Amino acid sequence: TDAERTRFETMTAAEIYELFDEYDRQKRERRETVTHLLARLFSQKLGRDLTEDEQRTLRRRIETLGSERVGDVVLAFDRDALGAWLARPDAG
């Protein structure tokens, strides 16, 4: 709208940086929430807590493969296949 356009046109650089910082913070929070939820699903399916190495692997896989693909894996694989997928460094 015209009012929004005017608001953005009159923002100072500091206000724009603040807006981007807030966007980055919210994006980080969403990513952390998704990672936490997927980790819980993995733990429940495996019947145990994830090790620190597995948690790091899971975070890396979410970053490289995306949360949708990792979610598909946790839903589709049985316990043994899921453990093997998490243990394999080249799994996709």
C-alpha positions as CSV (number, residue, x, y, z in Angstrom):
1,T,0.0,0.0,0.0
2,D,1.0,3.6,-0.2
3,A,1.3,4.0,3.5
4,E,3.7,1.0,3.8
5,R,5.7,2.3,0.8
6,T,6.0,5.8,2.5
7,R,7.0,4.1,5.8
8,F,9.8,2.2,4.2
9,E,11.0,5.2,2.2
10,T,11.4,7.2,5.3
11,M,13.1,4.6,7.4
12,T,16.6,5.3,8.6
13,A,19.5,2.9,7.9
14,A,19.5,2.0,11.6
15,E,15.8,1.1,11.4
16,I,16.3,-1.0,8.3
17,Y,19.2,-2.9,10.0
18,E,17.0,-3.4,13.0
19,L,14.2,-4.8,10.8
20,F,16.7,-7.3,9.1
21,D,18.0,-8.3,12.5
22,E,14.5,-9.1,13.7
23,Y,13.9,-11.1,10.6
24,D,17.1,-13.1,11.1
25,R,16.2,-13.7,14.8
26,Q,12.8,-15.0,13.9
27,K,14.2,-17.2,11.1
28,R,16.8,-18.7,13.6
29,E,14.0,-19.4,16.1
30,R,11.9,-21.2,13.5
31,R,14.9,-23.3,12.4
32,E,15.7,-24.2,16.1
33,T,12.1,-25.2,16.7
34,V,12.0,-27.4,13.6
35,T,15.3,-29.0,14.6
36,H,14.1,-29.6,18.1
37,L,10.8,-31.2,16.8
38,L,12.7,-33.5,14.4
39,A,15.2,-34.5,17.1
40,R,12.2,-35.5,19.3
41,L,10.7,-37.6,16.5
42,F,14.1,-39.3,15.9
43,S,14.5,-40.0,19.6
44,Q,11.0,-41.4,19.9
45,K,11.4,-43.6,16.8
46,L,14.8,-44.9,18.0
47,G,13.6,-45.4,21.5
48,R,16.4,-43.4,23.1
49,D,18.0,-40.0,23.3
50,L,20.3,-39.0,20.4
51,T,24.0,-38.8,21.1
52,E,25.8,-35.5,20.7
53,D,27.3,-36.8,17.4
54,E,23.8,-37.8,16.2
55,Q,22.4,-34.4,17.1
56,R,25.2,-32.7,15.1
57,T,24.6,-35.0,12.2
58,L,20.9,-34.3,12.3
59,R,21.5,-30.5,12.3
60,R,23.9,-30.9,9.4
61,R,21.4,-33.0,7.5
62,I,18.6,-30.5,8.1
63,E,20.9,-27.7,6.8
64,T,22.0,-29.7,3.7
65,L,18.9,-31.7,2.8
66,G,16.2,-29.5,4.3
67,S,13.7,-30.2,7.0
68,E,11.1,-31.7,4.7
69,R,13.5,-34.4,3.4
70,V,14.6,-35.2,7.0
71,G,11.0,-35.3,8.1
72,D,10.2,-37.8,5.3
73,V,13.1,-40.0,6.5
74,V,12.0,-40.1,10.1
75,L,8.4,-41.0,9.0
76,A,9.3,-43.6,6.4
77,F,12.2,-45.5,8.0
78,D,11.9,-48.2,10.7
79,R,14.1,-48.0,13.8
80,D,17.0,-49.9,12.3
81,A,17.0,-48.1,9.0
82,L,16.7,-44.8,10.8
83,G,19.7,-45.5,13.0
84,A,21.8,-46.6,10.0
85,W,20.8,-43.5,8.1
86,L,21.8,-41.3,11.0
87,A,25.1,-43.2,11.3
88,R,26.1,-43.0,7.7
89,P,28.0,-39.8,6.8
90,D,27.1,-40.0,3.1
91,A,23.4,-40.7,3.6
92,G,20.9,-38.5,1.7
